[in-house]
Amino acid sequence: MASDMMTQDQARLEVLDSLKSVVPEADAESIDPNTPFRDQLDIDSVDYLNFILTLERRLGVRVPEEDYPQMASLNGAMRWLAGRAYRA
């Protein structure tokens, strides 16, 4: 399927869905978009890596390890994903 550019809304949904697959008890409505996930959810480094891998698998993108810190919050992950080509 052809690549498309991701909007902010699509990026938000993908990030939150991927996060919920790793942390099912996470309440998407209560997530502060600027606070790192690790500071507001009970996740460890393995959960965080699983979140990144879930996003990669869902979207057909590769997040370079040096970009992992940018993915630490909702706004950071949305900024990283928005405008990137992804597998629809």
C-alpha positions, 0 to 999 in steps of 0.5 A: 500500500502507498505511504502516506504522511501522518497527521498529529491526530493519527500520531496521537491515536497510534501512540496511545494505542501502542502505549495501551497495548503495553500498559493496558491500565493506562488512562489515555485521557489522564496522560499529560502530553508533556510529562514523560510516560515513565514519570506518570505510568508504572512502566520500566525500561522493558515496557518502554522498549515494548512500546517503541517496538509496538509502534514500529510494528504497527506503523512499519517505521524504524525508530533509531535508538538515538531517537528513543528519548524523543519518544518519552512523552506523548507530545514528543512521540507525536512530533517524531511521528507526525509528517513521517511516512508510514505503512497504512 
